[in-house]
Amino acid sequence: MKIDKNKIEFFLFRSVLFLLKKLGLKKTRKLASKVGLFIYYFIPIRRTTTISNLHKAFPLKSKSGIRSIARKNYQSITITFFELMLIPHLPHSIIENQVECTNIELINEKVRNGKGLILLTAHFGNWEFIISYLAPKFEGIFNILVKPQRNPFITKWLEETRYVARTKIIPIGVSVKSIYQALNNKEVVLIAGDQRGHKDGPRFNFFNQPTSYYTGTAAIVDRMKCSLLICFIQRKTDLTYKLTIKELDFSETIDDEDKRISLITQKYIELLEELVKENPEQYFWMHKLWKY
């Protein structure tokens, strides 16, 4: 009898989730910190990639300094994913207490005055808290651009549990038309814009490295003339979060469309780099950002 690897993975996933629900948020974070260290030392998935990326980003740091960041990175990412599993089962009052944000009304203001709104975030801190915290506060539909997971059972679970208030999932692949429709309807679209772009795509400066990034989001903003806000969530020392919402200034008069799109993308990357420099352990260094 053929064993379904996806079903086994999902069974283990649900078993861990059962344990986390019993532990609660505070104990889950403590467990995640220990599990992250265990993975770093004994199941070093993508450890070589993480350390290589950190060396390129911070060439003046010592080997011991880089490894210290890498260890903390494994702890941070494990906390993020354990929280991701637990968030759908937390009361909204707990989620409210976990996130500090001072200018949230800017979102509704931009939507009321414009053609919809793109919230551009990154894989930093715990981006899943953005959804659970912001979606119930928004007056309209809150769209989330997502990449399906390899395991279809986990993909389905994520889609079901991400349904908060008036949220709607937009899968990558059929995304462009759906994003245009959402913006025309004056809705919000949340996008993580730091995915590695194509090998032959345009390069941008990220930590003094020529880095391939997708420019699709910037192209939509330029063509739709919709509002764009940068939305980053940073984990604080007490493990709660600070959500920062900034308006990206791209008011320069540039006739060339490609240059305008590149400018928007580069400005977003510069803001992301500033944030990562403050807390490098909170960025998702495990993907091959500089693969080519």
C-alpha positions as CSV (number, residue, x, y, z in Angstrom):
1,M,0.0,0.0,0.0
2,K,1.4,3.4,-1.0
3,I,1.9,5.8,1.9
4,D,0.6,9.3,1.3
5,K,3.5,11.5,2.5
6,N,1.2,14.6,2.5
7,K,-1.3,13.0,4.8
8,I,1.4,11.9,7.3
9,E,2.8,15.4,7.3
10,F,-0.6,16.9,7.9
11,F,-1.3,14.4,10.7
12,L,2.0,15.5,12.4
13,F,1.0,19.1,11.8
14,R,-2.3,18.6,13.5
15,S,-0.7,16.7,16.4
16,V,1.7,19.7,17.0
17,L,-1.3,22.1,16.7
18,F,-3.2,20.1,19.4
19,L,-0.2,20.4,21.8
20,L,0.1,24.2,21.1
21,K,-3.5,24.8,21.8
22,K,-3.1,23.1,25.1
23,L,0.0,25.2,25.9
24,G,-1.4,28.6,25.0
25,L,0.5,31.5,23.4
26,K,3.1,32.2,26.2
27,K,4.2,28.6,26.6
28,T,4.1,28.0,22.9
29,R,6.7,30.8,22.4
30,K,9.0,29.3,25.0
31,L,8.7,25.9,23.4
32,A,9.3,27.3,19.9
33,S,12.5,29.0,21.1
34,K,13.9,25.7,22.4
35,V,12.8,23.8,19.3
36,G,14.4,26.5,17.1
37,L,17.8,25.9,18.8
38,F,17.3,22.1,18.5
39,I,16.7,22.4,14.7
40,Y,19.7,24.7,14.3
41,Y,22.1,22.3,15.9
42,F,20.6,18.9,15.1
43,I,18.4,19.2,12.0
44,P,20.2,22.1,10.2
45,I,17.7,22.6,7.4
46,R,19.0,25.4,5.2
47,R,21.6,26.4,7.8
48,T,24.3,26.8,5.1
49,T,22.0,29.0,3.1
50,T,21.2,31.2,6.1
51,I,24.8,31.7,7.1
52,S,25.8,32.4,3.6
53,N,23.1,35.0,3.2
54,L,24.1,36.6,6.5
55,H,27.8,36.8,5.5
56,K,26.9,38.6,2.3
57,A,24.5,41.0,4.1
58,F,26.9,41.7,7.0
59,P,30.5,41.2,5.6
60,L,32.1,43.1,8.5
61,K,30.6,40.8,11.2
62,S,32.7,38.0,12.7
63,K,32.0,34.3,12.1
64,S,30.8,34.0,15.7
65,G,28.6,37.1,15.2
66,I,27.0,35.6,12.1
67,R,26.4,32.3,13.8
68,S,24.8,34.1,16.7
69,I,22.3,35.8,14.4
70,A,21.7,32.5,12.6
71,R,20.8,30.7,15.9
72,K,18.5,33.5,16.9
73,N,17.0,33.4,13.3
74,Y,16.1,29.8,13.8
75,Q,14.4,30.6,17.1
76,S,12.6,33.5,15.5
77,I,11.3,31.6,12.5
78,T,10.2,28.7,14.7
79,I,8.3,31.2,16.9
80,T,6.7,32.6,13.8
81,F,5.5,29.3,12.5
82,F,4.2,28.0,15.8
83,E,2.3,31.3,16.3
84,L,0.9,30.9,12.7
85,M,-0.6,27.6,13.8
86,L,-2.0,29.0,17.0
87,I,-3.3,32.4,15.8
88,P,-6.6,31.1,14.3
89,H,-7.5,29.7,17.7
90,L,-6.7,32.8,19.7
91,P,-9.5,35.1,20.9
92,H,-9.4,38.5,19.2
93,S,-8.8,40.2,22.5
94,I,-5.5,38.4,22.8
95,I,-4.5,39.3,19.3
96,E,-5.4,42.9,20.0
97,N,-3.0,42.8,23.0
98,Q,-0.2,41.4,21.0
99,V,0.1,44.2,18.4
100,E,0.8,47.9,18.9
101,C,-0.1,50.2,16.0
102,T,-0.6,54.0,16.2
103,N,-1.7,55.0,12.7
104,I,-4.1,52.2,11.6
105,E,-6.8,54.7,10.5
106,L,-4.5,55.6,7.6
107,I,-5.6,52.4,5.9
108,N,-9.3,53.3,5.8
109,E,-8.5,56.9,4.9
110,K,-6.5,55.8,1.8
111,V,-9.2,53.5,0.7
112,R,-12.0,56.1,1.1
113,N,-9.9,58.6,-0.9
114,G,-8.5,56.4,-3.6
115,K,-8.8,53.4,-5.9
116,G,-8.2,50.7,-3.4
117,L,-5.1,50.0,-1.5
118,I,-2.1,47.8,-1.6
119,L,-0.4,46.9,1.7
120,L,3.2,45.8,0.9
121,T,4.8,43.8,3.6
122,A,7.7,41.3,3.9
123,H,8.7,38.0,5.5
124,F,9.8,39.7,8.7
125,G,8.7,39.3,12.3
126,N,5.3,37.5,12.1
127,W,3.5,38.7,9.0
128,E,0.5,36.5,9.9
129,F,-0.4,38.7,12.8
130,I,-0.9,41.5,10.2
131,I,-3.9,39.6,8.8
132,S,-5.5,38.7,12.1
133,Y,-5.0,42.2,13.5
134,L,-5.8,44.4,10.6
135,A,-8.6,42.6,8.7
136,P,-11.3,43.0,11.4
137,K,-10.5,46.7,11.6
138,F,-10.9,47.4,7.8
139,E,-14.3,48.6,6.6
140,G,-14.3,46.5,3.4
141,I,-12.8,43.3,2.0
142,F,-9.3,42.4,2.9
143,N,-7.5,40.4,0.2
144,I,-4.4,38.3,0.8
145,L,-2.0,37.2,-2.0
146,V,-0.7,33.8,-1.0
147,K,1.6,31.1,-2.5
148,P,0.1,27.6,-2.2
149,Q,2.2,25.2,0.0
150,R,3.7,22.0,-1.4
151,N,1.3,20.0,0.8
152,P,-2.3,20.6,-0.4
153,F,-3.8,19.7,3.0
154,I,-1.7,22.4,4.7
155,T,-2.7,24.8,1.9
156,K,-6.3,24.1,2.5
157,W,-5.9,24.5,6.3
158,L,-4.2,27.9,5.8
159,E,-6.9,29.1,3.5
160,E,-9.6,28.1,6.0
161,T,-7.9,29.5,9.0
162,R,-6.9,32.8,7.3
163,Y,-10.5,33.6,6.9
164,V,-10.9,36.5,9.4
165,A,-13.7,39.0,9.2
166,R,-14.0,39.9,5.4
167,T,-10.8,38.3,4.2
168,K,-10.4,36.8,0.7
169,I,-7.5,34.6,-0.6
170,I,-5.9,35.4,-3.9
171,P,-3.7,32.5,-5.0
172,I,-0.5,33.4,-6.9
173,G,-0.9,32.3,-10.5
174,V,-4.4,33.8,-11.1
175,S,-3.5,36.9,-9.1
176,V,-3.2,39.8,-11.5
177,K,-6.8,39.9,-12.7
178,S,-8.1,39.4,-9.2
179,I,-5.9,42.2,-7.8
180,Y,-7.1,44.6,-10.4
181,Q,-10.7,43.7,-9.6
182,A,-10.1,44.1,-5.9
183,L,-8.5,47.6,-6.3
184,N,-11.3,48.7,-8.7
185,N,-13.7,47.7,-5.9
186,K,-11.8,49.9,-3.4
187,E,-10.6,46.9,-1.5
188,V,-7.3,46.2,0.4
189,V,-4.7,43.7,-1.0
190,L,-1.9,42.5,1.3
191,I,1.2,41.4,-0.6
192,A,4.6,40.2,0.7
193,G,6.9,41.8,-1.9
194,D,10.3,40.3,-1.0
195,Q,10.0,37.0,-3.0
196,R,13.1,36.3,-5.2
197,G,12.4,37.3,-8.8
198,H,13.3,35.5,-12.1
199,K,16.8,34.8,-13.1
200,D,16.6,37.2,-16.0
201,G,14.5,39.8,-14.1
202,P,15.6,43.3,-13.0
203,R,18.1,43.7,-10.2
204,F,17.9,45.9,-7.2
205,N,20.3,46.9,-4.4
206,F,19.6,45.0,-1.2
207,F,22.5,44.9,1.3
208,N,24.9,46.0,-1.5
209,Q,24.0,42.9,-3.5
210,P,22.3,42.9,-6.9
211,T,19.1,41.2,-6.1
212,S,16.3,39.9,-8.3
213,Y,12.8,41.0,-7.2
214,Y,9.4,40.9,-8.9
215,T,8.2,44.3,-10.0
216,G,4.5,43.3,-10.5
217,T,3.2,45.1,-7.4
218,A,5.0,48.4,-8.4
219,A,3.6,48.0,-11.9
220,I,0.0,47.7,-10.7
221,V,0.5,50.7,-8.4
222,D,1.9,52.8,-11.3
223,R,-0.9,51.8,-13.8
224,M,-3.8,51.9,-11.4
225,K,-2.6,55.0,-9.5
226,C,-3.9,53.3,-6.4
227,S,-2.6,53.9,-2.9
228,L,0.4,52.1,-1.5
229,L,1.3,51.7,2.1
230,I,4.3,49.8,3.5
231,C,3.3,47.6,6.4
232,F,6.0,45.9,8.5
233,I,5.5,44.0,11.8
234,Q,8.5,43.8,14.2
235,R,8.8,41.4,17.2
236,K,9.7,43.3,20.4
237,T,11.8,42.0,23.3
238,D,8.7,40.9,25.2
239,L,7.6,38.9,22.1
240,T,4.7,41.2,21.3
241,Y,4.7,43.1,18.1
242,K,5.0,46.7,16.7
243,L,3.1,47.2,13.5
244,T,4.5,50.1,11.4
245,I,2.5,51.6,8.5
246,K,4.3,54.0,6.2
247,E,3.2,55.8,3.1
248,L,5.8,55.4,0.3
249,D,6.7,58.6,-1.4
250,F,7.1,58.2,-5.1
251,S,5.9,61.6,-6.3
252,E,8.9,62.3,-8.5
253,T,8.0,63.2,-12.0
254,I,9.5,60.5,-14.3
255,D,8.3,60.0,-17.8
256,D,9.7,56.5,-18.3
257,E,7.3,53.8,-17.0
258,D,10.0,51.2,-16.3
259,K,12.0,53.7,-14.3
260,R,9.0,54.7,-12.2
261,I,8.3,51.0,-11.4
262,S,12.0,50.4,-10.5
263,L,11.9,53.5,-8.2
264,I,8.9,52.2,-6.3
265,T,10.5,48.8,-5.9
266,Q,13.8,50.1,-4.8
267,K,12.3,52.4,-2.2
268,Y,10.4,49.5,-0.7
269,I,13.6,47.5,-0.6
270,E,15.4,50.3,1.1
271,L,12.8,50.5,3.9
272,L,13.0,46.7,4.3
273,E,16.8,46.9,4.6
274,E,16.6,49.5,7.3
275,L,14.3,47.3,9.3
276,V,16.3,44.2,8.8
277,K,19.5,45.9,10.0
278,E,17.7,46.7,13.3
279,N,16.7,43.1,13.9
280,P,18.4,40.8,11.4
281,E,17.3,37.6,13.2
282,Q,13.7,38.4,12.4
283,Y,14.1,38.2,8.6
284,F,13.5,35.0,6.6
285,W,17.1,34.3,5.6
286,M,16.5,30.7,4.9
287,H,15.5,31.1,1.2
288,K,18.1,31.5,-1.5
289,L,17.8,35.2,-2.0
290,W,21.0,35.5,-3.9
291,K,20.7,32.2,-5.9
292,Y,21.8,34.0,-9.1
